[in-house]
Amino acid sequence: PGLSYTWIFNNNTLYVQDDSRRFVSQETGNLYIAKVEPSDVGTYTCVVTNSKAEQSVQGPPTPLTLRSDGVMGEYEPKIEVRFPETTYAAKGSSVKLECFALGK
């Protein structure tokens, strides 16, 4: 509780936003990018924030490059789900469950 994950792109203070191609798991901190485009090439840095301690820590920069040989990595199709065994919610509140597909 109290941890959140964000990613910085090319050392800019502009954070990577979740959209139709990008997803940041608030469970693991992983950044997923679907259909990588040339504009995605650059350096990504993960920032973990502890809201209770009011502190943030940056991880090491991670470069993303495009392969020039056109070969894709091998990813078997699968659905990535990390639901808790039981999820409680108050009537009228919102619950966010992370589920997305991986594959080639």
Contacts in CASP RR format, 6 or more apart in sequence:
PFRMAT RR
TARGET T0000
AUTHOR 0000-0000-0000
METHOD contacts of the structure
MODEL  1
PGLSYTWIFNNNTLYVQDDSRRFVSQETGNLYIAKVEPSDVGTYTCVVTN
SKAEQSVQGPPTPLTLRSDGVMGEYEPKIEVRFPETTYAAKGSSVKLECF
ALGK
1 52 0 8 1.000
2 50 0 8 1.000
2 51 0 8 1.000
2 52 0 8 1.000
3 48 0 8 1.000
3 49 0 8 1.000
3 50 0 8 1.000
3 51 0 8 1.000
4 26 0 8 1.000
4 48 0 8 1.000
4 49 0 8 1.000
4 51 0 8 1.000
5 24 0 8 1.000
5 25 0 8 1.000
5 26 0 8 1.000
5 28 0 8 1.000
5 29 0 8 1.000
5 46 0 8 1.000
5 47 0 8 1.000
5 48 0 8 1.000
5 49 0 8 1.000
6 15 0 8 1.000
6 16 0 8 1.000
6 24 0 8 1.000
6 46 0 8 1.000
6 47 0 8 1.000
6 49 0 8 1.000
7 15 0 8 1.000
7 16 0 8 1.000
7 24 0 8 1.000
7 31 0 8 1.000
7 44 0 8 1.000
7 45 0 8 1.000
7 46 0 8 1.000
7 47 0 8 1.000
8 14 0 8 1.000
8 15 0 8 1.000
8 16 0 8 1.000
8 44 0 8 1.000
8 45 0 8 1.000
8 47 0 8 1.000
8 58 0 8 1.000
9 15 0 8 1.000
9 16 0 8 1.000
9 42 0 8 1.000
9 43 0 8 1.000
9 44 0 8 1.000
10 42 0 8 1.000
10 43 0 8 1.000
11 43 0 8 1.000
11 45 0 8 1.000
11 61 0 8 1.000
16 22 0 8 1.000
16 24 0 8 1.000
16 31 0 8 1.000
16 44 0 8 1.000
18 24 0 8 1.000
20 34 0 8 1.000
21 33 0 8 1.000
21 34 0 8 1.000
21 35 0 8 1.000
21 37 0 8 1.000
22 31 0 8 1.000
22 32 0 8 1.000
22 33 0 8 1.000
22 34 0 8 1.000
23 31 0 8 1.000
23 32 0 8 1.000
23 100 0 8 1.000
24 30 0 8 1.000
24 31 0 8 1.000
24 32 0 8 1.000
25 31 0 8 1.000
25 32 0 8 1.000
25 82 0 8 1.000
25 98 0 8 1.000
26 96 0 8 1.000
26 98 0 8 1.000
27 82 0 8 1.000
27 98 0 8 1.000
28 82 0 8 1.000
29 46 0 8 1.000
29 48 0 8 1.000
31 44 0 8 1.000
31 46 0 8 1.000
32 100 0 8 1.000
32 102 0 8 1.000
33 40 0 8 1.000
33 64 0 8 1.000
36 64 0 8 1.000
36 66 0 8 1.000
38 66 0 8 1.000
40 64 0 8 1.000
41 64 0 8 1.000
41 65 0 8 1.000
41 66 0 8 1.000
42 63 0 8 1.000
42 64 0 8 1.000
42 65 0 8 1.000
43 61 0 8 1.000
43 62 0 8 1.000
43 63 0 8 1.000
43 64 0 8 1.000
44 61 0 8 1.000
44 62 0 8 1.000
44 63 0 8 1.000
44 64 0 8 1.000
45 58 0 8 1.000
45 59 0 8 1.000
45 60 0 8 1.000
45 61 0 8 1.000
45 62 0 8 1.000
46 58 0 8 1.000
46 59 0 8 1.000
46 62 0 8 1.000
47 56 0 8 1.000
47 57 0 8 1.000
47 58 0 8 1.000
47 59 0 8 1.000
48 56 0 8 1.000
48 57 0 8 1.000
48 59 0 8 1.000
49 55 0 8 1.000
49 56 0 8 1.000
50 56 0 8 1.000
72 104 0 8 1.000
73 104 0 8 1.000
74 104 0 8 1.000
75 102 0 8 1.000
75 103 0 8 1.000
75 104 0 8 1.000
76 102 0 8 1.000
76 103 0 8 1.000
76 104 0 8 1.000
77 101 0 8 1.000
77 102 0 8 1.000
77 103 0 8 1.000
77 104 0 8 1.000
78 101 0 8 1.000
78 102 0 8 1.000
78 103 0 8 1.000
79 99 0 8 1.000
79 100 0 8 1.000
79 101 0 8 1.000
79 102 0 8 1.000
80 98 0 8 1.000
80 99 0 8 1.000
80 100 0 8 1.000
80 101 0 8 1.000
80 102 0 8 1.000
81 98 0 8 1.000
81 99 0 8 1.000
82 98 0 8 1.000
83 97 0 8 1.000
83 99 0 8 1.000
87 95 0 8 1.000
87 97 0 8 1.000
89 95 0 8 1.000
END
